[in-house]
Amino acid sequence: MNIRIKKLSDTAKLPQRGSEKAAGYDLYANTEEEITIAPHATQMIGTGIAMEIPEGYFGAIFARSGLASKKGLRPGNCVGVVDSDYRGEWKIALHNDTDEPQTIAPHERIAQMVVIPFLPVEFTEAADLTDTERGAGGFGSTGRQ
């Protein structure tokens, strides 16, 4: 699959995989100076890129495991969804889960993107749903003996 990408600034870095088999493509902070994220706060960080995700797919934004485990930083919405018709700058809302200020260096890897297909569906309102063994059993209900 070929994805068209536009650098919105000369300093923007294109997404890259950490290894040949990696599913995620690292996204980089497009900043000239360090950005400090206060404890338990969220800061929007631009990547300086825009992409043309093919129809039938979306860009899923996930935390980078190293950033989350070492600095306590993750996307503020946990998993971001970038639709195929969006053409603006990709920005990452990074949330600091720690009690200490955390910094992002210029061009630091701040998230990872995985391109995922989806199925468009239609919904039909119904008075009743078919019965199943589980029924309306909620959280933890399938683990009972």
Disulfide bonds with the S-S distance in Angstrom:
none
